Each structure stands twice: as C-alpha cells, then as structure tokens.
Amino acid sequence: EVVPTCERYAVRRLPFGRLADGDVAFFERLMPGRVLTGEEVEPYNVDWLKSVRGCSQLVLKPQTTAEVSQVLRYCHERNLAVNPQGGNTGLVGGSVPVFDEIILSTALMNQIISFDKVSGILVCQAGCVLERLNEYLEEQGFIMPLDLGAKGSCHIGGNVATNAGGLRLLRYGSLRGTVLGLEVVLADGSALDCLTSLRKDNTGYDLKQLFIGSEGTLGVITAVSILCPQKPKAVNLAFLGCQSFAKVLETFTTCRAMLGEILSAYEFMDEKCMELVERHLKLSCPVTDSPFYVLIETSGSNSTHDEQKLNNFLEQAMASGLVADGTVATDDKKMKVLWSLRERITEALTHDGYVYKYDISLPVGKLYDLVTDTRARLGQNAKNVVGYGHLGDGNLHLNITAESYSHSLLDAIEPFVYEWTARCNGSISAEHGLGFKKKQFIQYSKPSEAVVLMQQFKAMLDPKGILNPYKTLPSTP
C-alpha cells in the first residue's frame, strides 16, 4: 500500500483554495471530454515507483498552449495549486501531487510542430513521448540527443523540466546545451514565447535555462525547440567484465584515449545488479561472472573504421588484463539485449522490495567507495546495496532495497549518503532532480545564498506559489 505523501513526510498543506463544483464546471466548458474526476484520477496520483501518493480529485488534459494559459489564469485567480505532469516517470516524487493539487497533464500535447533536416532542429509540443520522437527522427536520418530507460513513456517537456540526463550525455551533452528554445506558461497564465530555433542568440539573459531543471515550479513548459544529431551510420556495443573498480576506471581512461570521438556511452554496473536482472527479469549474463560489468557504445559514420578502433581497444584491454571477458554486438537485436541488462536495472530493483534511490555526482575515482561504505554501514539491515550508472559522467546510481519501507533504515541512510557526497564536493542529485523527496537536502550541494536566490526567483515568477508546491526548494520556516 502506498502511503499518502503528506502522512509519510509529515508536511502541512499550504492555504490554497479548495476545488469547488463551479471550478470543475469551468474546466469542463473549457475542454469538454478532457477533464477527469473520480476513479479515473487515481493512476495520476501515484508515482512510477509507487513510493508516494497524492490526493488530487481532478486531472486536466489541455491540447494547446492557449488552454494551458486559461487554466493557469483561472487557478491563479482562485489560488488553486497545480501539479504539472508529463509521463510521470520521475524518481523523486516531483510529478505527483502531495495534497489535492489539480493535475495538469501534457499527455494530449503531443504534436510535432516542425523539423528542419538541414539544421537538425526539432520543434514539438511538450507532451511528445521521447521514444516516438526518436522513431520520427530516425526516419529522417536523425536521433534525439538524449536516451533513457523510461523513453517509452516519458515526455520531452518533463525531460526538459527535470533536465534529464540519461545514456547519451557523454556524447551529446546535457539538455542545457541541446535545448535551443522553450515556450512556457507562467503561473498567472501569461505565455512566454522563447521558442527560438537559433544555435546562437546572445541577446540578454538566457531565460530558458531558468525553466530547464526547474521541475515545474517556475512555469509549465508547453513546447520545446531542440537540436538533434544525425543518426550514426555505425553503432557498436561492447559488454565487458572487469575484476575490480580500479580496472573499470583504467578501462575508461584507455577507452577514451583509443576511441576518442566515436565513444558515445560508458556505463557500469556491479555484480549485484547483474544478479537482480537475472533473478527478477530472467535475463542472462553474456560474459563470465565478474565483480563489475562495463557497457561501451561507439557511434560513428564509418563502420570499418569504428570496428577497427574498437577491436584495437579490446585487444589492448584484454592483453593488459583490464578486461577479463567480453562480447561485442553490431546488430540491433543483440544490442537491445545487451542494453536491457543496463536499462532494466531500475525495474529489477522494484521487484526486489522497497527501493531507496540515490543519484549522485562524484569525482570518478571515488564513485564506488560510496557503495562500499554504505554496504558496510547498513550490514544486514538492507537486503541489497547496489551501484551502477553513467561512469563517463561521474554519475552513480546507489540503490538500497529492503523488504518494506522502514523509517529506521531511512535514518541510517540519510543524511549519511548526503554528508559523504558533500565531503567529496559531489552533487546529491546528478540527473533526477530534487522533487519532493530531496528538496530539504539541497544545502548539501548549494550554498545558502544560492538557495535564497532560487526562492526569490520562485517568488517573482509564482508569487502565490501555486506551481508544483512542496517541491524542489526547501520549505521556508
């Protein structure tokens, strides 16, 4: 049973307005047939991890920016809190209500507005599903600059709102670089059209950056302009076994030196992750059992050249004892099988029990020490403590499973994990955001002056605080 968020975290409802019959009638006139009430609302109230639950009684499904504007103008006047929601695949409780906030779903805002094959610039509505966009682009010879495990259901607007990272960041950088423009509706209903399709625009402050990663607290993203790379003609994947984390690091250094511009992903997972995907998802390990596994992807324009480079690297890695065993894939089917070992770890963990999830940026050399130290600290109190993630970006996913949620186990993990991270000058959220679960820990990664400035931005753009309340920023006393 999912405990309502407000009960588990002992948070108080702010003095927002209460939904009345007249409000529902207004929305039904505005968008007939796209207003959900009663039992239909329930799936929107629970997050993907089934770890938090809100109590919303209303879901609105606008199709246009004008409708989003009218909704927010009305909610602003009535002081009704709003929870913007995309594909609801977030992992920090940011995409579901805490109390009775109205859910504003972008699910029907799924139109592609334009695509320029010369520049590779895509303009689309915020509710487009990432995988659908990628399929559309592949037909034109391009790909999306981001890829993540939830691609089948996450929305591009949600990706931008949370500054999602994922599997291609090593090659194509973050959304802060690839998003060229945004259309955003502010809390009072005014629409901000910064939907430029220019690579270079140096006129004043870069306002879009305020909304990228703001988790729906400053405005609702309604459309996105994004720079898409050409689809690589040649993609190779290597799945390798390493005997120690030191060898995982040395393999990365060698790999970066020898593969250079064609390296597009460098992912790692420990043996516990492999055990979980084997046990819960019935996947099988393609190489000899090892303490660590590495997945290396190359993407280039010349298959002969790329394969030669990859083979030279693998020969060197095997000969110098960095890699104990490995397998290579060049066809789509085998690549999907190898990628699923890494992409489906999150899913395997949910089958193992209640999951405590941590998404940390650390200096690469210290990345796995946090897993070792956490494992030693928790001992028998945890079922499994595993580490995996985007090693190329210094991003560790530390996950702890237990039979069920326990407050004493949470107390043993937090703030220990955050203090450990802060001592290494790391970030307590590399790519998942702060959402509801981590907002009170922002001080481990940001100085108080920065937090105050963020609160001032929030107060200026959303004076009544109606947009995604209780999220991202710590509660002010």
Summary of the structure (lengths in Angstrom):
residues: 477
radius of gyration: 22.6
end to end distance: 31.2
largest distance: 73.7
contacts: 1655
relative contact order: 0.12
helix: 39%
strand: 22%
